[in-house]
Amino acid sequence: MFEGAECISYGARVLNEGGYHAVPQLYFPGGALAGCSAGFLNVSKIKGTHNAMKTGMLAAEAIFEKYSQGKDLSKEVLENYQQKYEKSWVAEELYESRNFKSAFDYGLYPGLMHGGLTAHVTKGAEPWTLSHKHPDFEKTQPAELH
């Protein structure tokens, strides 16, 4: 602590735990979702900066392709960005960890066991895909309860 210092503001960051199943359509007329805005966090590793940076690079490549063709970027749809993402190592990495978070819907210990299995043994090659039982908003509770 700094002697005599006064904190003038606090900051916080929310982890977008989206992952493979929650990645939305990444383009819309005149824009795109890249980086943390689309939930590219790999929950099992609690890492996402590399995915955020790579998707930003993919979006930039897609934009440059359209720009090089003389397209009006304010009206252009970047479906080529979505295709670049789907062929990238980001999509592959998120697919490998697709079941990690969903397994915790069955409880802490089943989630830990399944997470260990998928992270260290099957490495995403398991023939099943788990989905969440309930949407996240159903789990949200008032702040005064915590």
Secondary structure by P-SEA (a helix, b strand, c coil): ccccccccbbbbbbbcccccccccccccccccccccccccccccccccaaaaaaaaaaaaaaaaaaaaaccccccccaaaaaaaaaacaaaaaaaaaccccccccccaaaaaaaaaaaaccccccccbbbbbcccccccccccccc
